[in-house]
Amino acid sequence: MFTIADHDSNIHGPLEPEVVKDWISRGRISGHTWVRKSGSENWRRLDFFPQFLGDLYPGGKNNPPRSQSPATYSSLPVQKTNGTAIAGMVLGILSILSLYPVLGFPCNIAGIITSSIAVKQIKRNPGQGGRGMAIAGLVCSIISTVIALLVLTLIAMYVGAFH
């Protein structure tokens, strides 16, 4: 059984070897496609697996030399950064920077929502980068929200003490 990351970093699988061979014959995947064998955490190029070389390179033409091991990754190579993660981090930073004039509102609430969405998107599509940015945005937004709520509580207590 194999899990495949296609050219758009969409994850498919687990797939039987026969399905992988069918995808090769249809041109859906190539020797440079990233594949993970069941039970392994490492992603390798499809041309690393000997059982697919005959399908990838019929007649032995253009068969890569087996003495040179193709690249191996413990996670998928990052192909693109999630835009929502960038937005979440920017909102998180703005929420911290705007604590003094406006208690971080509305940036802290928008930052929590945006960063949470980004984390979920990246979890579903591991080929995307930006997880650290999404988490940073989430942390900044939560911190500014907690500080804003503490300030509002102190103001309410102060005003209540004089009535």
Buried (B, 14 or more C-beta within 10 A) or exposed (E): EBBBBBEEBEBBBEBEBEBBBBBBEEEBBEBEBBBBBEEEEEBBBBBBBEEBBEBBBEEEEEBBEEEEEBEEBEEBEBBEBBEBBBBBBBBBBBBBEBBEEEBBBEBBBBBBBBBBBBBEBBEEBBBBBBBEBBBBBBBBBBBBBEBBEEBEEEEEEEEEEEE
